[in-house]
Amino acid sequence: MPIHWTYDANWEPVGDLEQGDVLLPTPDLVGLFTKVHPYFCDQKYVGFIVLTQSCDLVRRRNQRCAARYINLGVIRQLDTVLSGLFDTVCHSVAEGVYLEESKLEAKKLLARVFNQNEHGLGLFYLHSDADIGLGKPCVALLRVSVAFRAEHYDVIRGARRGRLLAEFRNKLGWLAENPAYAAVQTQTIVLE
């Protein structure tokens, strides 16, 4: 099955980490989370994405990168967070039930998510792709990130299963680092 067009089909598994690398919860990565951030061992986190800028992740001759910490955003399946997302734009009559007149706003929200233009909620859409290991459409929650010391570089790199194309890495970096998007909409979203 061909890789989805948002992912880089030519990435090198032995190369340095880069912003936009998609990680799956391998036993070594889960072991690291268990020691440092056990909350993120929950199965609702189907993966992680590297948020640290690529230039800071290049390993030099001494095999160290410039970054002291490597930031990872969490990845959740889209269908598990939809209700919380819809609650931000739709009028709810019961849990998961919305007024008919909210349908247009829900469609607009999904269009922004799919087109990587949902700045207010800090989301980055990841299309499902078997080669990457994402069985369903997912979103990276850019407001929920985890930092690991750079000494864990090899464990993080060992969990890598794919990479975004350069254009999408650029968009991810802009969304993750642009402080203006956080001020656009300040709502609490429950994504349990």
Backbone as CSV, one residue per row, in Angstrom:
resi,resn,N_x,N_y,N_z,CA_x,CA_y,CA_z,C_x,C_y,C_z
1,MET,0.846,-1.178,0.000,0.000,0.000,0.000,0.892,1.243,0.000
2,PRO,0.675,2.186,-0.923,1.523,3.376,-0.978,1.312,4.268,0.247
3,ILE,2.367,4.936,0.630,2.318,5.842,1.773,1.484,7.070,1.409
4,HIS,0.753,7.635,2.386,-0.068,8.821,2.139,0.823,10.001,1.755
5,TRP,0.305,10.884,0.907,1.099,11.966,0.336,1.584,12.995,1.348
6,THR,1.093,12.994,2.580,1.603,13.940,3.580,2.875,13.434,4.254
7,TYR,3.181,12.145,4.054,4.341,11.539,4.699,5.494,11.379,3.712
8,ASP,6.700,11.409,4.232,7.909,11.277,3.428,8.214,9.795,3.201
9,ALA,8.102,9.348,1.959,8.354,7.942,1.633,9.849,7.623,1.623
10,ASN,10.702,8.641,1.649,12.147,8.437,1.525,12.932,8.721,2.800
11,TRP,12.273,8.760,3.935,12.992,9.043,5.173,13.893,7.859,5.525
12,GLU,14.961,8.154,6.222,15.949,7.143,6.586,15.805,6.783,8.066
13,PRO,15.505,5.528,8.383,15.347,5.142,9.788,16.616,5.329,10.626
14,VAL,17.775,5.352,9.984,19.023,5.497,10.739,19.452,6.956,10.881
15,GLY,18.758,7.873,10.227,19.141,9.284,10.274,18.750,9.942,11.588
16,ASP,19.125,11.202,11.710,18.795,11.977,12.904,17.294,12.205,13.007
17,LEU,16.855,12.492,14.223,15.468,12.876,14.447,15.201,14.203,13.748
18,GLU,13.946,14.413,13.353,13.543,15.689,12.784,12.163,16.037,13.303
19,GLN,11.889,17.333,13.298,10.544,17.778,13.630,9.582,17.114,12.642
20,GLY,8.470,16.589,13.150,7.508,15.915,12.291,7.717,14.419,12.205
21,ASP,8.660,13.871,12.951,8.815,12.411,13.009,7.668,11.837,13.835
22,VAL,7.048,10.797,13.305,5.939,10.135,13.987,6.495,8.935,14.740
23,LEU,6.160,8.873,16.027,6.644,7.814,16.901,5.484,6.945,17.359
24,LEU,5.734,5.665,17.456,4.751,4.750,18.032,5.246,4.315,19.401
25,PRO,4.336,3.920,20.289,4.748,3.522,21.640,5.407,2.146,21.663
26,THR,6.679,2.100,21.310,7.461,0.862,21.365,7.699,0.499,22.841
27,PRO,8.079,-0.743,23.119,8.359,-1.112,24.520,9.403,-0.201,25.183
28,ASP,10.450,0.177,24.454,11.473,1.056,25.039,10.911,2.446,25.349
29,LEU,10.103,2.984,24.434,9.521,4.308,24.668,8.518,4.247,25.818
30,VAL,7.706,3.197,25.868,6.762,3.035,26.975,7.519,2.913,28.295
31,GLY,8.638,2.194,28.281,9.468,2.090,29.483,9.966,3.449,29.950
32,LEU,10.350,4.291,28.998,10.795,5.638,29.323,9.647,6.463,29.899
33,PHE,8.491,6.376,29.275,7.315,7.085,29.788,6.958,6.592,31.186
34,THR,7.063,5.302,31.412,6.728,4.735,32.721,7.578,5.371,33.812
35,LYS,8.841,5.614,33.527,9.749,6.213,34.510,9.521,7.712,34.690
36,VAL,9.230,8.398,33.596,9.237,9.860,33.623,7.831,10.471,33.598
37,HIS,6.976,10.007,32.710,5.627,10.563,32.533,4.618,9.424,32.411
38,PRO,4.313,8.677,33.470,3.463,7.486,33.357,2.047,7.769,32.840
39,TYR,1.569,8.984,32.997,0.235,9.328,32.496,0.121,9.050,30.999
40,PHE,1.210,9.248,30.275,1.177,9.108,28.820,1.366,7.666,28.347
41,CYS,1.350,6.718,29.270,1.355,5.301,28.899,-0.046,4.817,28.550
42,ASP,-1.037,5.648,28.793,-2.426,5.298,28.492,-2.566,4.975,27.005
43,GLN,-3.348,3.952,26.696,-3.503,3.509,25.307,-4.232,4.514,24.424
44,LYS,-4.858,5.526,25.024,-5.513,6.544,24.200,-4.490,7.356,23.404
45,TYR,-3.237,7.347,23.864,-2.162,8.007,23.122,-1.570,6.983,22.159
46,VAL,-2.011,7.042,20.912,-1.614,6.029,19.925,-0.247,6.312,19.322
47,GLY,0.292,7.483,19.596,1.601,7.837,19.088,2.019,9.203,19.583
48,PHE,3.151,9.635,19.087,3.717,10.927,19.468,4.379,11.519,18.235
49,ILE,4.549,12.833,18.236,5.189,13.500,17.110,6.249,14.456,17.648
50,VAL,7.402,14.475,17.014,8.509,15.324,17.458,8.178,16.777,17.122
51,LEU,8.239,17.636,18.156,7.947,19.058,17.979,9.201,19.928,17.986
52,THR,10.286,19.423,18.530,11.540,20.177,18.574,12.028,20.436,17.153
53,GLN,12.560,21.617,16.923,13.025,21.976,15.588,14.150,21.049,15.125
54,SER,14.102,20.705,13.847,15.076,19.773,13.264,16.514,20.240,13.437
55,CYS,16.758,21.534,13.293,18.133,22.035,13.398,18.723,21.776,14.779
56,ASP,17.880,21.688,15.796,18.359,21.411,17.148,18.534,19.923,17.423
57,LEU,18.090,19.080,16.497,18.155,17.629,16.694,19.286,16.958,15.924
58,VAL,20.004,17.717,15.118,21.119,17.161,14.352,22.232,16.795,15.321
59,ARG,22.702,15.556,15.213,23.794,15.124,16.093,25.128,15.447,15.424
60,ARG,25.986,16.053,16.180,27.307,16.458,15.685,28.312,15.344,15.921
61,ARG,29.551,15.638,15.719,30.619,14.636,15.859,30.648,13.988,17.245
62,ASN,30.308,14.753,18.255,30.320,14.194,19.601,29.038,13.408,19.908
63,GLN,28.207,13.209,18.884,26.962,12.452,18.989,25.946,13.087,19.933
64,ARG,26.037,14.401,20.091,25.060,15.120,20.888,24.369,16.123,19.991
65,CYS,23.094,16.353,20.294,22.363,17.380,19.556,22.368,18.669,20.366
66,ALA,22.002,19.765,19.733,22.010,21.070,20.398,20.885,21.187,21.430
67,ALA,19.792,20.478,21.218,18.647,20.566,22.129,18.969,19.869,23.452
68,ARG,18.606,20.512,24.535,18.738,19.850,25.846,17.553,18.933,26.094
69,TYR,16.410,19.309,25.505,15.184,18.523,25.658,14.573,18.278,24.294
70,ILE,13.916,17.141,24.159,13.197,16.801,22.931,11.714,16.797,23.285
71,ASN,10.972,17.684,22.636,9.541,17.814,22.899,8.733,16.942,21.958
72,LEU,7.795,16.213,22.535,6.906,15.348,21.768,5.465,15.770,22.002
73,GLY,4.711,15.926,20.905,3.273,16.147,21.003,2.576,14.799,21.016
74,VAL,1.422,14.740,21.650,0.690,13.477,21.722,-0.217,13.323,20.514
75,ILE,-0.429,12.074,20.106,-1.315,11.756,18.983,-2.474,10.934,19.521
76,ARG,-3.692,11.373,19.175,-4.905,10.653,19.549,-5.692,10.356,18.280
77,GLN,-6.484,9.282,18.304,-7.361,9.001,17.180,-8.435,10.076,17.122
78,LEU,-8.716,10.549,15.919,-9.670,11.638,15.736,-11.041,11.290,16.299
79,ASP,-11.501,10.065,16.062,-12.852,9.711,16.517,-12.990,9.750,18.041
80,THR,-11.881,9.636,18.772,-11.959,9.657,20.239,-12.006,11.071,20.811
81,VAL,-11.667,12.075,20.010,-11.677,13.457,20.488,-12.750,14.308,19.819
82,LEU,-13.487,13.743,18.884,-14.472,14.532,18.131,-15.510,15.192,19.013
83,SER,-16.032,14.473,19.982,-17.069,15.034,20.841,-16.561,16.295,21.540
84,GLY,-15.355,16.243,22.095,-14.782,17.418,22.744,-14.547,18.556,21.774
85,LEU,-14.158,18.225,20.543,-13.952,19.262,19.528,-15.271,19.896,19.122
86,PHE,-16.278,19.074,18.882,-17.584,19.603,18.490,-18.187,20.473,19.582
87,ASP,-17.931,20.144,20.829,-18.453,20.955,21.933,-17.954,22.394,21.875
88,THR,-16.824,22.638,21.204,-16.284,23.993,21.113,-17.039,24.862,20.104
89,VAL,-17.744,24.243,19.159,-18.415,25.031,18.108,-19.891,24.711,17.944
90,CYS,-20.387,23.642,18.540,-21.771,23.206,18.347,-22.573,23.345,19.636
91,HIS,-23.871,23.496,19.465,-24.785,23.553,20.612,-25.225,22.136,20.934
92,SER,-24.858,21.685,22.117,-25.132,20.321,22.533,-26.457,20.250,23.290
93,VAL,-27.258,19.215,22.992,-28.493,18.981,23.746,-28.310,17.828,24.718
94,ALA,-27.352,16.988,24.470,-26.962,15.880,25.344,-25.543,15.496,24.934
95,GLU,-24.906,14.647,25.718,-23.538,14.261,25.397,-23.479,13.595,24.022
96,GLY,-22.739,14.221,23.103,-22.587,13.689,21.756,-23.766,13.945,20.829
97,VAL,-24.759,14.714,21.280,-25.940,15.040,20.464,-25.995,16.554,20.316
98,TYR,-26.076,17.015,19.061,-25.987,18.440,18.781,-27.189,18.898,17.971
99,LEU,-27.509,20.183,18.089,-28.601,20.760,17.327,-28.283,20.731,15.832
100,GLU,-29.294,20.531,15.033,-29.161,20.478,13.571,-28.491,21.743,13.033
101,GLU,-28.824,22.882,13.620,-28.259,24.141,13.124,-26.750,24.264,13.371
102,SER,-26.186,23.351,14.164,-24.743,23.350,14.418,-23.954,22.581,13.356
103,LYS,-24.660,21.930,12.460,-24.004,21.071,11.471,-22.986,21.828,10.618
104,LEU,-23.333,23.034,10.201,-22.420,23.818,9.360,-21.137,24.150,10.127
105,GLU,-21.254,24.523,11.397,-20.076,24.837,12.195,-19.201,23.599,12.390
106,ALA,-19.829,22.440,12.561,-19.062,21.190,12.696,-18.303,20.900,11.407
107,LYS,-18.943,21.095,10.263,-18.277,20.880,8.980,-17.112,21.838,8.794
108,LYS,-17.293,23.098,9.175,-16.219,24.082,9.063,-15.033,23.689,9.951
109,LEU,-15.337,23.225,11.164,-14.274,22.795,12.072,-13.493,21.641,11.465
110,LEU,-14.191,20.642,10.960,-13.506,19.497,10.357,-12.690,19.908,9.140
111,ALA,-13.213,20.828,8.340,-12.458,21.313,7.173,-11.158,21.986,7.631
112,ARG,-11.233,22.792,8.705,-10.016,23.436,9.216,-9.028,22.397,9.732
113,VAL,-9.526,21.368,10.406,-8.643,20.316,10.924,-7.974,19.585,9.767
114,PHE,-8.752,19.135,8.785,-8.207,18.367,7.668,-7.246,19.184,6.809
115,ASN,-7.453,20.499,6.757,-6.603,21.372,5.943,-5.455,21.993,6.745
116,GLN,-5.225,21.515,7.954,-4.151,22.005,8.828,-4.293,23.488,9.129
117,ASN,-5.532,23.950,9.297,-5.769,25.362,9.572,-6.517,25.592,10.871
118,GLU,-6.499,24.639,11.778,-7.186,24.820,13.058,-6.189,25.351,14.081
119,HIS,-5.973,26.657,14.024,-4.997,27.308,14.885,-5.490,27.437,16.316
120,GLY,-6.773,27.725,16.481,-7.323,28.013,17.801,-7.278,26.852,18.769
121,LEU,-7.364,25.636,18.277,-7.379,24.470,19.149,-6.029,23.755,19.198
122,GLY,-5.092,24.175,18.383,-3.758,23.585,18.407,-3.742,22.132,17.957
123,LEU,-4.359,21.864,16.805,-4.448,20.508,16.278,-3.670,20.382,14.981
124,PHE,-3.129,19.197,14.760,-2.464,18.894,13.500,-2.982,17.540,13.038
125,TYR,-3.615,17.504,11.871,-4.232,16.283,11.352,-3.190,15.329,10.786
126,LEU,-3.348,14.048,11.120,-2.478,12.994,10.600,-3.357,11.932,9.951
127,HIS,-3.203,11.790,8.653,-4.007,10.826,7.905,-3.604,9.401,8.297
128,SER,-4.561,8.502,8.271,-4.240,7.109,8.579,-3.317,6.548,7.501
129,ASP,-2.372,5.731,7.924,-1.430,5.134,6.992,-0.809,3.910,7.655
130,ALA,-0.980,2.759,7.038,-0.466,1.508,7.610,1.059,1.504,7.695
131,ASP,1.735,2.115,6.725,3.199,2.144,6.750,3.732,2.937,7.941
132,ILE,3.010,3.956,8.353,3.405,4.777,9.493,2.988,4.103,10.798
133,GLY,1.881,3.352,10.760,1.387,2.690,11.966,0.173,3.361,12.568
134,LEU,-0.430,4.284,11.819,-1.648,4.938,12.281,-2.823,4.314,11.530
135,GLY,-3.570,3.465,12.218,-4.643,2.715,11.583,-5.895,3.520,11.297
136,LYS,-6.059,4.641,11.980,-7.228,5.504,11.805,-6.751,6.945,11.689
137,PRO,-7.600,7.832,11.156,-7.231,9.250,11.150,-6.974,9.728,12.584
138,CYS,-5.948,10.543,12.739,-5.524,11.002,14.067,-5.285,12.504,14.060
139,VAL,-5.119,13.050,15.254,-4.684,14.432,15.396,-3.580,14.484,16.443
140,ALA,-2.601,15.336,16.180,-1.596,15.642,17.192,-2.134,16.818,17.983
141,LEU,-2.148,16.676,19.292,-2.611,17.734,20.184,-1.389,18.552,20.586
142,LEU,-1.201,19.678,19.916,0.031,20.444,20.080,0.121,21.163,21.420
143,ARG,-0.992,21.288,22.113,-0.979,21.916,23.436,-0.653,20.916,24.539
144,VAL,-0.559,19.653,24.166,-0.194,18.622,25.136,1.133,18.040,24.667
145,SER,2.200,18.457,25.317,3.511,17.971,24.907,4.284,17.448,26.111
146,VAL,5.235,16.615,25.814,6.069,15.971,26.822,7.520,16.242,26.448
147,ALA,8.326,16.589,27.423,9.742,16.855,27.167,10.600,15.756,27.785
148,PHE,11.532,15.261,26.981,12.518,14.291,27.458,13.898,14.888,27.293
149,ARG,14.787,14.543,28.184,16.171,14.992,28.045,16.774,14.389,26.780
150,ALA,17.682,15.115,26.198,18.318,14.668,24.954,19.074,13.361,25.132
151,GLU,19.397,12.985,26.349,20.091,11.715,26.574,19.235,10.515,26.160
152,HIS,17.939,10.736,25.975,17.035,9.667,25.546,16.833,9.649,24.032
153,TYR,17.698,10.331,23.317,17.617,10.485,21.861,17.432,9.138,21.156
154,ASP,18.249,8.161,21.490,18.213,6.878,20.783,16.921,6.110,21.029
155,VAL,16.369,6.209,22.227,15.091,5.557,22.514,13.989,6.198,21.675
156,ILE,14.005,7.519,21.618,13.000,8.240,20.835,13.169,7.910,19.352
157,ARG,14.385,7.930,18.885,14.637,7.601,17.470,14.223,6.167,17.152
158,GLY,14.395,5.255,18.079,14.001,3.863,17.883,12.498,3.663,17.768
159,ALA,11.725,4.626,18.257,10.260,4.545,18.181,9.712,5.175,16.903
160,ARG,10.581,5.796,16.126,10.152,6.498,14.904,9.676,5.504,13.854
161,ARG,8.519,5.816,13.261,7.958,4.956,12.218,7.677,5.700,10.924
162,GLY,7.896,7.000,10.930,7.676,7.778,9.722,7.959,9.245,9.972
163,ARG,7.790,10.027,8.890,8.097,11.453,8.953,7.186,12.197,7.995
164,LEU,6.800,13.379,8.392,6.035,14.247,7.507,6.936,14.774,6.395
165,LEU,6.350,15.074,5.247,7.088,15.766,4.184,7.483,17.156,4.669
166,ALA,8.477,17.746,4.046,9.003,19.044,4.473,7.913,20.108,4.576
167,GLU,7.004,20.161,3.621,5.950,21.181,3.654,5.068,21.040,4.891
168,PHE,4.793,19.812,5.263,3.944,19.570,6.422,4.731,19.720,7.722
169,ARG,6.029,19.440,7.697,6.871,19.709,8.869,6.916,21.208,9.139
170,ASN,6.983,21.998,8.072,6.981,23.455,8.223,5.692,23.940,8.867
171,LYS,4.571,23.408,8.412,3.277,23.804,8.977,3.183,23.368,10.436
172,LEU,3.626,22.154,10.736,3.625,21.671,12.117,4.465,22.596,12.993
173,GLY,5.651,22.945,12.520,6.520,23.834,13.284,5.884,25.185,13.532
174,TRP,5.230,25.719,12.510,4.570,27.010,12.670,3.453,26.912,13.704
175,LEU,2.639,25.875,13.608,1.545,25.710,14.562,2.063,25.490,15.986
176,ALA,3.120,24.698,16.117,3.640,24.370,17.444,4.359,25.556,18.087
177,GLU,5.007,26.392,17.290,5.828,27.460,17.839,5.185,28.836,17.803
178,ASN,4.095,28.997,17.094,3.473,30.306,16.945,2.625,30.620,18.178
179,PRO,3.064,31.556,19.007,2.296,31.863,20.216,0.958,32.525,19.916
180,ALA,0.789,33.077,18.726,-0.457,33.770,18.408,-1.644,32.815,18.341
181,TYR,-1.416,31.556,17.912,-2.566,30.670,17.764,-3.191,30.343,19.109
182,ALA,-2.419,30.343,20.162,-2.955,30.018,21.482,-3.899,31.104,21.974
183,ALA,-3.692,32.338,21.533,-4.539,33.429,21.988,-5.825,33.553,21.177
184,VAL,-5.921,32.862,20.058,-7.093,32.975,19.203,-8.342,32.501,19.913
185,GLN,-8.234,31.391,20.601,-9.399,30.817,21.247,-8.947,30.175,22.553
186,THR,-9.467,30.664,23.646,-9.071,30.098,24.928,-10.270,29.389,25.527
187,GLN,-10.398,28.129,25.204,-11.448,27.284,25.740,-10.812,26.032,26.287
188,THR,-11.439,25.487,27.310,-10.984,24.216,27.840,-11.668,23.106,27.060
189,ILE,-10.893,22.171,26.576,-11.431,21.062,25.799,-11.188,19.790,26.571
190,VAL,-12.233,19.065,26.835,-12.099,17.776,27.515,-12.004,16.711,26.443
191,LEU,-10.866,16.041,26.355,-10.624,15.059,25.302,-10.381,13.684,25.885
192,GLU,-11.049,13.347,26.949,-10.857,12.039,27.560,-11.396,11.009,26.608
